[in-house]
Amino acid sequence: MKFAPLIDPAVRKPAPKPVRVDLRKAFGIGTGLWAIALVVSLVLLAFDRDTMPLVTMCVCGVVIGVLLLIWEYFDRWDYRRLGE
């Protein structure tokens, strides 16, 4: 019965363990995409287009991506250190 876990919590399946994901790939790809967008917006700015807000947004994206990569490095370092 599909409503059995709602009525009786003892019949619920145990929750799966969380998966440790490599965030370096996600943060690296995101930062790379922001860097590509920054280059494109700088090229458009060089051709007298008004793309200064885009340049600012892309710079912020790259900075946040680098900060997340630094955070992930130290988080993984703590994870490996505590696992020993």
N, C-alpha and C positions, 0 to 999 in steps of 0.2 A: 504494500500500500504506500502511495506516495506521501500521504500525510502522517505516516507513522513517526518519522523523525521530529515532526512538529509536536506531536502528542507525547511521545516518549523519547527524550534525548539520548537514552541509553542505546537505542538502535542505530544511531548515527554512525557513519563511517568515520574513522579517524582522519584528521586533517593531514594532508601531505606535508612533508618537510619542505621548507623554503629552499629554492635552488639558488646557488651562488652564481651570479651572472658576471661575465667580464665586461665591466662598464667602459673599459678603455676603448673598445671598438665603437660603442655608441657615441661616447663623447668625442672621440677622434673624428668620426665621420661627420658629426654635427659641426665641429669646429672647422673641419675642412670645407664643408659647404658654406659656412659663413665667410671663410677666407676667399673662396671663389666669388661669392656675391660681392665682397669688398673690392676685389680686383675689377669686376665688371662695373661696379658703381664708380670707381676711380677713373676707369677709362671713359665712362659717360661724362664724368665731371670734366675730364680733359677736353672733351668735345663740346664744351660750353652748355651742357645740360645742367639743370638745377637739381642735382642729386645729393646735395649736402645732408639732408635728413637721412637718406639711405646709407651714406657713408658712416654717419654717426651710429645708426642702428647696427650696421655690419661690424663696426669696431667693437661695440658693446657685446655683440654675439661672440666674437672671437675672444674677447677678454673673459667673458663668462665661461666659455668652453675651456680655455686654458686653466682658469681657476678650478673648474670641475675636474680636469685631468690631474691637477695637483692634489685636490682633495681625495680623488680615487686612489692615487699612489699611496698616500699616507693611510687611508682606510684599509687598503690591501696589505700594507706593511704591518699594521696592527693585527689584522686577521691572521696573517702568517705567524706573527710573533706569539699570539695567544694560542694558536693551534699546536705549538710545540710542547 
